[in-house]
Amino acid sequence: MEFNLYAIIILAALVGDFLLGALADGLNLRAASETVPAEFAAVYDAVAYARSQRYLWARTRFGLVRGGAELAILLAFWFGGGFGWVQRLTNSWAGGEIVQGLLFVALLALGRMVYSLPFSWYAVFVLESRFGFNRTTLGTFIKDLLKGLVLSVVIGGPLLAGILWLLGRAGSLAWLWCWLAVAGFSLLMQVIYPAWIMPWFNRFEPLEEGDLRRRILAMAAAVGFPVQRVQVMDGSRRSGHSNAMVTGFGRAKRIALYDTLLADHPADEIVAITAHEVGHWRLHHIWWLTVFHLVHLGILFRLLAVFLHHEGLFAAFGVVPSTAAGLVFFGLLYTPVELVLALGLNVQSRRCEYAADRFAATATGLGEAMIAALKRLSVHNLSNLTPHPLTVALEYSHPPVLARIRALRSVTPPAEETTP
């Protein structure tokens, strides 16, 4: 390998990204309040709050160890000539450039999965179990892993092959054709994923007839949201965390509620949470975020076209120029741009969350129930109530819960506190 300008930029980007995350983690821990915020005094006792602080410290330490270890493995593989070794191995096998490129990427992805597996296992079976969240069995863990591999081969393989073919055959406009192809694929996946892939991992059953179902359907009808099905998802198979979602297009939309949400929240809160998710669709947030994603893809492929054939990029990793290797190395070079775009996406996403909260409060008149639901979710999930602004900027697609509650108070008069 050649320690050239590309190597310096990529090394600085990788190390800088890790150090920035570590700085944010340190500031986040320092910002953690030792006392329960006043807004949560009625729902969070001192013992439970102390447990949430231990959860924050445990997750932060684990994240630092994992991030540091994965960075060290990547750098050791890079400076040890690993990329060149993998390329020589795959190039020695039969097949043309596209087949060899697929094998090159597949071996690198498999290697990453192997060294990440112990960390994933620890996160699920040690960290999450310690705090009572994990409900995943070893069998489910292995099945999810194998299903993920199958999807990567069946879906990711043909997509990558198409990109390699276009980059090798479509000339100066290859980046544009790749952008259009991947954009079309992304839009198609928004239809296929909820209808075909999610049911492969989770079971969806109709929400039983009753008051809650009638209220959810009445709310949806009142705001002009066409819903085909209201379902319950067995989220408790893997975790004790709660959520709700809305998926689908046109009149094929469906509302899915985690079974843990039904078990932990009264009807008013569930209706308010569902209205929040519906709000994202009624306020066109899904489309705006989709447009942002497609623009992001366009920027990525345009920059890829600029750097894909620079020999210095390949020399920095000790490989001969190839389209597949260029894709991998450009992904590393793209790290600073990805960080900037992610910051912008997080800002927009947090704005959308505020707007969906306002929608839920005003459309249903259940603003106080929404506040109670946010509190209950925070207590149940042991959420960090006082994150540092840098952590929020880097990692939070949702605003901190206290900020959301303050925003909801501006459209919802305070009610007498009750303990859930």
N, C-alpha and C positions, 0 to 999 in steps of 0.2 A: 504494500500500500504506500501511497504518497501523501505525506502530511502537507497538503496544499491549502489554498484559501477555502475550498469547499469543506475540507476536513475541519478547519478551524471554526468556520461558521456553524457547522452542524454540531461539533463538540460543544461550542459555547451555547447553542440553542438547547441542547439536551440537558446540560448541566445547569444552565440558567433557569430552565423550566422547573427542574427539580428544586433548586434553591429557592425560587419564588414560592413554590408550593410549601416548602419547609418553613419559610418566613411567615407565610399566611397561617400555617398551623400553629406556630409559636405564638403569634399575636392573638390567634383565636383562643388558645388556652388561657392566655393572660386576661383576655376579655371576659372569660367565664365568671359569672357572678356567683359568689358563695352563698348568697341569700336568695330566696325565692322572690322574683319580681312581684310587685304589689298586685298586678293584674291577675296573677295566678295564685294569690294567697289562699283563696277559698277552695282551690281544686288540687293543690300540690302541697303535700305535707313535707316536712324537712327530710324525712327518711327517703321518700321517693325521689325528692329533688337531688339528694346526695347521690342516689343511684344513677340518675341521669348524668351527673358530672363524671362519675366513674366510667360510664359508657362513652362519653365524649373523649376522655383521656385514653381509654382502651382503643377506640377506633382511630384516634389520631396517631398513637404510637404504632399501631399496626400499619396504618397507611404510610408512615415514614419508613418503617422497616421494609415494607413491600416495595415502595417506590425506589428506595436506595438499592435494594438487592437487584431489582430488575434493571436499573440503570447500570449497575456494576456488571451484571451478566452481559448486557448489550455491548458495553465498552470492551469487555474482555473478549467477546466473540469478534468484534470489529477489529481490534488491534492484534488479535491472535490470528487473523487471516481467515476467519470462519466464512465470510461471504464468498471469498475466492474459492474455498474448498467446496462449498455447496454448489457453486456454479460449475466447477470442473466435474463434480460428480454427476450433476444432471445433464451436462453437455456430453458426457460419455455414454448416456443412454440413447436408445433409438428414438427417433421422432424429429420433427422439424422444430423451427424456432418457437412456435406457439406451444407445442407440447412441452418442450424443454423449459419454456417460461412458466407454464403452469406448474410444472414439477418444482422449479426453483422457488416460486412463491409458496407452494404447498409445504415444502420441507421447512421453510422458515416459519410458516404459521404453525406447523406441527411442533417445532422446537419451542416456540413461544408458549404454546398450550402446555407442553410438558413442564417447563420450568414455572409456569404460573399455577399449575394444578395444586401443589402443596399450599400455596397461599389461599387459593379458592376454598380448598378443603378446610383450612384453619378458620377462615372467615365464617364459614357456615357452621361447622361442627364444634368449634371452640368458642369463638368470640360471640356469635349470635346466640349460641346455646347458653353461654354463661349468663346472658341477660334475659333469657326466656323467650327469645324471638324465633329460634329455629324450630321448624317442624318437618324439615326435609329428612327423609330416610336415606341411607346409603344407596339403596336401590334407585330411588328417585334421582339422586345426585348423578349416578352413573348413567341412567337413562337419559337425563337431560343433556349430559355431555355427549353421548352417542348421537342423540337426535340433532344436536347442534352441528356435529361433524357431518352428518348426512345432509343437512340443509346447506352447509358450506359447499359441499361437493356438487349437489344437485342444482342449487341456485347460483352460488358464487362462482363455481367453475365455468359455466357457459358465459356468464357476464364478463368475467376476466378474459376469457378466450376472445370474446367479441371486441373488447377494448384493445387487446394485443393485436388483433387482426386489423382493426381500424388504424391504430397508430403506425402499423407497418405498411399499410396499403393506401391510405387516404390522403397522403401528401400534406400540404401546408394547412389544409382545413381539417385535419384529423381530429384536432382538439374540439372543433365544433361538432363533428359527428359523434364523438365520444360523449360530449356534454348532452346532446339530444338523446342519445341512446340511454345513458344512465338516468337522465331526467325522466324519460318515459318509463324506464324500469322502476324508478322510485315511486312514481304515481301509480303504477300497476300494483306495486307491493302494498300500497295503502288500502287497496281493495282485497288483495289476496291474503295479507297477513291476518286480519281479524277473522276472515271467513274460513281459512284453511289451515293456517299455521298455529294460531293461538289454541284452537281446540285440540291440537296434537299434544300440547303441554298441559292444558288445564281442561277441566270439565265445566261446561256451561249448562245450567238448567233454568227453566222458566221460574221467575219469582212467583211464589204461590199467590193465588187470589186472596184479596183481603184489602184492608184499609190502606196499607202502604202502597201497594200496587196502584190502587185507584188514585191516590194522591199524586204519585209520580206521573201517571198518565194525564191527569188533569192539569198538572203544572206544565207538562210538555205541550199540551194542546193550547193552554192559555198563552204561551209565548210563541206559538206557531212553529213548534219543533216536531216534525214528523218522526215518530219512533215506531219501528216494527216490532221490536221485542224488548222486554225488560228481563234480564237474566241475572243469575247468581253464579259467580265464579268461585271455584274452590281454592282461593288463595291460601287458606289455612294448611293446604298440603305442604307448603314450603316455608311459610313465615307467619308470624303473628301480626305483622304490619297490616294496615288497612288502606283501602283505596276504592275509587270508583272511576269509570271511564265511559266515554261515548265513542263509538266507532261506526264506520260505514259511510256511504254516499247516497244522495238522493233520498228515496223513501225507504231505503234498506238500512236505515240507522238502527242501532241497538244500544241500550244502556246496560252496562254490566256492573254489578255491585259485588265487591268481595264479601264472602261469607263472614269474615271477621268484622266487617263494617256493620253488618246486620246484627251481629252478636253484641257489639259494644256500644251502639248508638240508638237513641230513641228515634221515633218516626220523624219528628220535626227536623232533627239534625240530618237525617238521611236525605230528606227532601231538599234541604238547603244545600247539602254537598252535591246532590244530583243536579240541582239548578245551576250550581257553579260550573259543572262540567258542560251542561247544555249551553251555558253562557259563552263558553269558548267557541262553540259552533255558531250561535246566533250572532255573535260579534265578529265573526269571520277571522278569528285568531288562527284557526287551523290553516286557512288559505294564506294568510300573511306569513306565517312561519314556514309554510311550504315554499312560498316565493323566495323567502330568505335562503332556504336550503338550496333551491335551484340556482340562485345567484352565486351562492357559495361554491357550488359545483362548477359553475362557469368560470369563476376566478381560478379555481384549482386547475382545471384542464387548460386554461389559457397560459398560466404560469408553467405548467408541465411542458407545454409545447416549446417554451423558451429554453428550459434547462435540460430537456430529455436527451439531447445529443451533445451535451458538453462533455468532452472526454475527461476533463478534470474531475467531474463528479464521480466517474467510474474509477479513476485512478486513486481517489481518496479511499476507496474500499477494496482496492486490489483486485478488480474484476475487469474483464473485457466488456466493451459496450454491448448492451442488449436492452431491448424494450422492457422486459420484465424487471431486470435489475434497476433500470432507470425509474420505474414506478416506485419500487421499494425505497430507493435512496432519496427520491424527490419527496416522499412522504416524511422523511426525517428533516430534510431541508426546509420543508413547509411549516415546521413547528412554530416559529414566531408568528407567521401569518395566521395560522390556526388559532393561536392564543388571542390575537386581536379580534378576529371574527367571533370567537366564542364569547369574548367580553361583550360585544355588541348584541349577540343573540341572547345572552343572559339578561341584559338590560331590557330588551324588548319583551322577553318572556315574563319578567317580573311585572312589567306594565300590564301585560295581558292578565296576569293573576289578579292584580288590583281591580281591573275592569270586570273580570268574571265574578269577583266577590261582590262588587257593587250591583251587578246584574242580579245575582242570587238574592241579595237583600231587598232590592226594589221590586223585583218581579214576583216574589213570594211573600214579602212582608215578614220573612223569617230571619231578619238580620241578627237578632239576638241568638237565635238557634245556630246560625252560622258561626258566630263568635264562640258559643259553647262547644260546637263541633271542633273548631280549631284548637281550643283548649284541651278538649278530651283527646284529640289525635296527638297533640304535643306530649301530653302526659303519658299516653299509652305507648308512643314511639320513642320516649325518652329524648325528645328533640332538644337541641341546644337553643335556649331562649335568648341568648345574648351573643350572637356571633360577631366577630370583628368585621368591619366594612370591607377589608381586603379579601377575606374569605367569602363574603357575600358576592363581591364583584367577580371572583374567579370561579366559584362553584355553585352559587345559588341560582337556579332557574325560577324559584319561588322566593318572594320576599320573606324576611324573618317574621315569625308569627306575631310578635308584638307590634311590628309595623302594620301588618295586615289588620290586626284588631283595632289599632288606632284609626286606620282608614275606614274601617267599617263603622266605628263610632261616629264618624262624621256624617253618615247617612242613616244611622240607627241610634235612637235615643237609648241611653243605658237603662238596663232593667235590674231588678234586685238579683244579686248573685245567689245561685243555688249550687250545692255540691252535687255533681253528677253521680 
